[in-house]
Amino acid sequence: MIRSPISPGRVALMLLGVLVLVHPVKSNAESAREQANNIDIARDAVVNINTTYFSYSYRNPWNRPVVRRASGTGFIISENRIITNAHVVSQANTLRVSRPNQRTDYEARVEFIAHDCDLAMLKVDDAGFYKDAVPLEIGDQPELNSSVEVIGFPIGGDRVSITRGIVSRLGMDLYSHSRIDYHLTIQVDAAINPGNSGGPALQNGKVIGVAFQTRSQGENLGYIIPPVVLKRFLKDTEDGHYDGYIELGVLDFSTQNPTLRRALNVGSVLTPPDTGVLVYRVVPGASADGYIKPGDILVEINDHTISESGDVELDGHLHPYSEVVDNLESGAPIHAKVVRDGVQLTLNFPARPTEIIDFKRMNYDSAPAYAVLGGLVFQPLDANLMETYYNEWAENHRIAVLHYYHYFLLNELYRDHRIGVVLTRRLADPVNVHQDRYVGLMVQSVNGAPVADFDEFLRQVGQALQSEKYMVIGFHNEQVPLIMRSADVRSSESGILEKYGIGTARFVPEEQAGE
């Protein structure tokens, strides 16, 4: 599930690797022994993960990546699979794993990684790693007020630690690794130690979650990924490929206001509080696209009645209606009831993903793309670039780029652009003097031709440099275009690259080229 726009301030702090054990409170000696036995079994299935990974600079995108170290926790499930968080192993260059009391570590590899739900699956080819390990089973969603034991490897340590708490809340929340995806989470009142993300949560000896993040404002609050999300990840990878989450693609407004309900004339069809939500936008390419329309009142989804505030009842609790379809696989049926022009309609359509706002999901799979033209650095706008430059753009009132990013769906900006292009820096050189005014602006055109994405920008710039006397770049919210002599751009390139230690003037990762 994706919500947009998203405030850059709403970002939870991730932990690097946690193991969470949850079980009902028991007081007798037999239960205590059973609890201790479950912990011992789980401890033996816990995996200490140490990685080196590449860290890229979006401010100096031509720089070689910096090699950094990280650690986390994982756990063994059936078929010799190791589950951990995606953020523990993202951009990993090397992966070494070990279990408690093992005197050596083993080389591991990433089998699947899901940035949209912060999960990853690892494999170890050496069978010795799994000797005598008892795989953990995956259980059901825990009850509120269940006691919790958080088990993991703290940063800098090689021994397992345990922290206790309770399950205090269930609800949809932001998965901070991607910066945009919302799924069900389990809130735990426990002091989760940094350096422990990726471990399991047990109840009656079964996994009921994977710890993955905390909030900077909340003391002793941690979050674990629930079984429904973990099971969906495992199901999705059964065919040897991870396809990712589907998107319903409905942006809505509550019908709690009685005047709005009267204006919509829903009284003859619906009865409060079950008056559904007013649809004001449908995301192109998403599940609802072509079926649900702006102006519809969405009143039911997969046999769950939607309230005036957008909630449905699940397991005796109220949850956002999007949770009903969030964990469906691509192609699964969705049944929706809407009120359109005073008539109630039943709509049937398949669940499907959309790529239209993938640029707002953090990229962990490739180096940043860029182009240096006459010492001016151009980059495609994405979540990584926004995270790098947000404060600077806000301070310098670069309204166009901020508006585009945050109101991409709300104002249907996708009709003219797929991914914006921003002039991010000026590398001082005689060819680009007095052009600082354009830094932080979003490209609108090259020599009069509209620019929809970075590939199109590169093609148009290439044509201008080869066949036009001047390269004229127009920007949003800027009346005067940037003008450079094509010959000057060409002749200055080698000197600028040498002066600033840049290996190549253009770079586009292979997986992004031609998209």
N, C-alpha and C positions, 0 to 999 in steps of 0.2 A: 504494500500500500504506500503510495506517495502522496504527500500533502505539499501544496505549493500556493503562494510563496512561503519560503522558510526564512525566518530571521537568523542571521549568522550568529547571533548571540545565544541561540538555543542549541548549544552543543554540549553533550554530556562528556565527562572525562572518562576515557577508556582505562581499564586495567589491563595489564599484561599477564593473563593467565590465572583463572581461579577454579577451584574444585569445591562444589557445594553439596553437602549431604543433608537431606531433610527427612524427618520422621516424626510421627505423632509422639506426644509426650507420654511416657510410661513410667510407672513408679516402682513396680515390683522387681525383684532380683532377676527373675527369668528374662523379663523384657530388657533389663540393663545389659545382661550377657548377650542377648540377641543383637542389641544395638551395637555393642562393642565388636561383635563378630562381623556385622555388616561393615563397620568402619575398617576393620582389618582387611576384609576382602577388597573393599574399594581402594584402600591405600596401595595394595599390590597391583591394582590395575591403573594407577595414576602414572602419568608419563611426564617427566621433566623435559622441556623443550628449550634448546638453545639455538639461536639463529644468528647469522650475519646477513644483512640485507642492504640493498642499494637505496640511498636517499637522494632524490633529485632536487635541484634548485630551479624553481620557476622564475626567480628573479634573474638568474644567470643560466638560462636553459641549455647553453652550450657546454657548461662545465661537466667534467666527468663526475659520475655519481660518487657520493661519499659512502664508504662502507661503515655501517654501524652494527652494534650488537643488541640483541633483545632476548628475553627469556619469557617463558610461559608454561602453561600446564595443559595436558591433554588426558584422555582416558581411552582405554581399549574397549571396543564392543565386538560383536560377532564378526567372523570372517577376517580376523586380524586387521580390523580397521581402527584407526586412531582418530578421535574427534577432538578438535580444538577450535579456537576462534580464528577467523580470517585475519584479524589484525595482528595476531601473533606471528603468522608466517607470510604476510604480504611482502612481496618483493624480495623474498628470501634468496640468498646466494648459496648458503649452506644451511643444512638442518641436521642437528645431532640430538638424539633422544636417549633417555635412559629411564628405567624404573627404579623404585626404591631398592636399595641393597644390591643393585647391579654395580660391578666394579669397572665396567667399561660402558662407553656410550656407543650408539649405532647411528649409521647414516640413514636418514629418512628422506622421503620425497612427497611433494604435494600431489595428491591424486585428484582432488576437486577443491575448488575454492569458490565461495559464494559471498561476494562483498555486500550484496543487498540484505543478507541476514546474518552477517558476521560469523559464518561457520566455515570450517575447512576439514577435509579428510586427508590423513597422511597414511603412508604405507612404509613398512620396513621390510626389505628383501631378505635380511638375515633372520632365519627362523629362531636363532638363539635368543633374540630379543623377547620373543613371546613365551619362552619356556615357563611352564607352570602358571601362566597368567589365566585368571578366570574372567572372561569377558563380562562386562556389565550389561544388564538388560535395561531397556527403556520402558518406563512406567507411564502412568497417567498424570494429569495435572494435579498439583498438590492443593490441599485445602488451605484456606486462610488460617493463620495462627499456628501452622505446623512449625515445629522446632527445626532449626537449621544448623548444620555443621559445615562450615566452609573449609575445605582442605586444599592446600596447594603448596607451591614452592616459592617462598618469598624471594625478592630480588637479592642476589648475592648469596643465597643459601642453597644447600643441596639436601636439606631435610624437610620433610613434610610438616606443615603447621596446620592447626585446627582453630577456627573461630566459630562461635555459636551465636545464633540469632533466630528470628522467626520470619515466616512468610507474611507480609503485611499488606500487600496490594497486588491485584491483577488488572492489567489494562494495556491499551495500545500506547506505545511510546516510540520516540525517535531512537533509531539505531545509529549511534554517533559515528561508527566506522564509515558509513557511506555518506552521512550528512543529510540524507533526504528520505530514507525508507522508514516507515512506521509499521511495526508489527506488535503482536502481543508480547508483553514482558511480565516477569514476576519480580516484584520488589521485595527485597530481603532486608530486615533490620539487623544488620551484622557489620562489624568492622572488617571489611574485606581488605586484605593486605595488597598493596601494589606489587605487581610482578607475578600474579597468580591466575590470570584469566585463562579460560579454556577448559576448566575442570567440570566434572558432573555434579549433579545434586541428587542425593539418594533419598528415597522414602520406601521403607520396608525392603531395602536391598536393591531397589530399582532406580534408574536415573530419571529424575523429574526436571532436569534443567541443566544449562551450561552457563556459568557465570561469565559476564562479559564487560560490564561497565558500571560506573558510579557517577554521582553528581558532586560537583565541587561545593554546592551550597548545602548539601545534605550530609550531616554527620552520621556515620554508621549506617549509610544507606547504600545497598548494592543492588544490581539487577542481574537476573539470569534469564536465559533464553528458554522458553517453555518446551515441553515435549512435542506439542503440535508443530512447532517450527522445525525442531530437529528431525521429526519423522518426515516432514515434507521435504527437507533437504535430502534425506536418505532415499526417499522414493524418487525424487527428481533425478538422482544420479544412477539409478538402476540401469538405464540404457547406455551408460558410459559417457554421458554428457550432462552438464548442468545447464538447464534452460533459464532458470530464474523465475521471479514472481510475476504473476499476471497482474493486470491493473483493471479495476472496474472502470475508472476514468470519469467519475462523476464529481463535479464541483457543485455544492449545494448550499442552501440557506434554510434555517429552521422556519417552521410555520407556527412558532409559539405566539406571535403577535396576533391578537384577534382581528384587528383591522385588516391585516394582510390576508387572513383566512377569508374574511368577507369579500375582499377585493378579488380573491382567486375563485370565489364562488364554490367552495368545497363543502359547504354545510350540508348540501343535499346528498352528497356522496360519502363523506367521511365524518366521523365523530371524534372530537378531542378526547384524550390526548393522542389518538392514533391518526394524526393528519399528515404524517410523512414529512418529506423535505422538498423544497422547491429547487429544481435543477436549473442552474444558470449557465453552466458550461459543460461540454463533453470533450474529453481529451481525444484528439485525433489518433486513430489506430488502436485505442484501448477497447476493452470488451464491449462497452456500451455504445461505442461509436457506430452510427447507422441504425440504432434501435431506440435508445432513449434520446429525447430531444430537449434542448433548453426550453423552459416553460412547463415541462412535465412536472407533476408532483409524484415523487417516488414513494410509494406507500408500503411495498412489500418486496422482500428479496429472499429467494429460496425458502419460501413458506414462513418467513419471520416478519411479523408486522413491525413497521417502522414508526416510532413515536414522533411527535412534533419537534422534538429536540434531536432527532436522528439516531436514537438508541433502539436496540432490540434486546429481548431477554434471552440470555444464554446461560444455562446451568443455574438458573435462579438469580442471576445478576444482570444488570444493564451494561451493555457494551455498544460502541459505535457500530452501525450497521455494516460498515466495510469489513468488519472482522468475520462476518458470515462467509465471505467469498475470498478473503485474503490468502488462505492456504490451499485454494483450489489449484490443480495442475492445469496447464494449457490444454484447451479442448474440452474441459469439464463443462457440463451444462449449467447455465444460470437462468433462473426464472424470476422475472420481475413484474410487479404490477404497478402501473402508473395511472394517474388521472390526467387526461389530455382533452382540453376543450370540454370539460364537464363529464367526460365519458371514461369509465375505468377500462383499461386495456391490460391484457396479459402478454408479455414479451418473453421470447425464448432466444437465447443467443449463447455462443461458446465463450468460455474464458480465454483471454489472450493477453500477452504482454504488449507494451508499446516502447519504442526507443526514442520517442520525441524529446524526452527530457533526461536522457542518459547523461548529457553533459553536466547536469547538476549533481551527479553522483561522483564522489571522489575517485580519481584514477590511481590505481596501484599497480597496473600491469605494464606500463610503458613509460619511456622518457618523454618529456614535454616537447611539443612541436613549436617551431618558431621560424621566423624569417628576418634577416637583417638586410635592410635596403637603405643604402646611403647612411649607415649608422643608426637608423631608426629600427627598433625592435618591434615586430608585430607577432602576436600570439592569439590562438583561438581561445575564446572565453569559455572557461569551465570551472568546476568547483575548486580545483587546485589553484587556479589563477585568482579566483575571487578571494580565497582564503589568504593568499599572499599579499594582495593589493587592497583589500577592502578598506582598511583604516586610511590608507593614503588617498584612495579615491573619494571616500566620504569627506575627509578634511579639505580636499581640493574641489569639492562640489561637482564631481563627475557624475552628474545626475543621469545622463543617458545610459551609461553602462550599468549603473545600479538598477535603474528602472527596467531595463531589458531583462536583466537576470532575475529579478524578483517578481516581475509581472509578465513573464513569458507566456504563461497559460491564461492568466486572468484577463489580459488585454489582447489575446490572440496574436502575439507578436511573431509566432511561428509561421504566420502566413507570408511574411517577407524574409525571414531569416531562419536558417537551421541552427547554426552556431555562429555567434558574433565573433568579430575580429577586432582586437584592441591594440593600439599603439602603446606599448607599456614603458618603453625607455628611449632616451636619446643618448647614444654614445657620441660624445662631443667630437666633432670633426668640422673642418671648414665647409664641407658640402652641406651641413645641416644646421648652420648657425641661425639663431633666432626662431627656432621651431619648437621650443618647449611648450608653447600654448596648446599643441596637439597631443601631448602626452596624456594618456588616460582617457582618450576619446575613442569611440567605436566607429569603425569604418563603415561608410554607407555606400561608396562607389569608387571605382577606378576608371578614370577617363570617361565618366558619364555612365558606365555600366554598373548596375546594382550588384552588390556583393552579398551572397546568401550564406557562405561558409568559408572556411580557410582554404580549402582546395580551389574554390572558385577565385578567391583572392589571389592565390599564387598563379593561376592560369592568366588572369587578367593583367597582373603585374608583369609576368613574363612577356606577354604580347606587347605591352606598352614599352618595355625596355628594348625590345627588338625592332619595333616598327613605328614608334611614336617619338617625336622630338621631346615631348614633356610627359612626365608621369604626374597625373593630377588625381589626388586622393581626397574624396569628400568624406566628411564626418557628420554624424548625427549631432544636432544642436550646435553646429559651427557653420556660420555663413560663408567664411572664407576657406577655400580648399588649400591643401598642402600641395605645392608645386615644386617639382625638382626636374632638372634636365636629365633625360635618360642617359646621355653620354657621361655626365658627372657621376651618376649612381654606379654605372659600370666601371669607370676608371678608378673610383675611390675604393672599390670593394676589397681588393687584396690588401691595401694598406690598413684599412679599418680592421680587417680580420687579424692581421699580424699584430697591430697595436693592442688589441683587446684580448688576444690569445684565443680566438675563436677558430675552430677547426673547419667549419663549413657554414656558408651563409644561409642555407635552408635545411631544415630537418623536419620530416614527417614520419612517425613510426609506421612500419609496414601495415599493422592492423588498422591504422586510421586512414591510410592513403586510399583515395578513391571512394570513401564512404559518402 
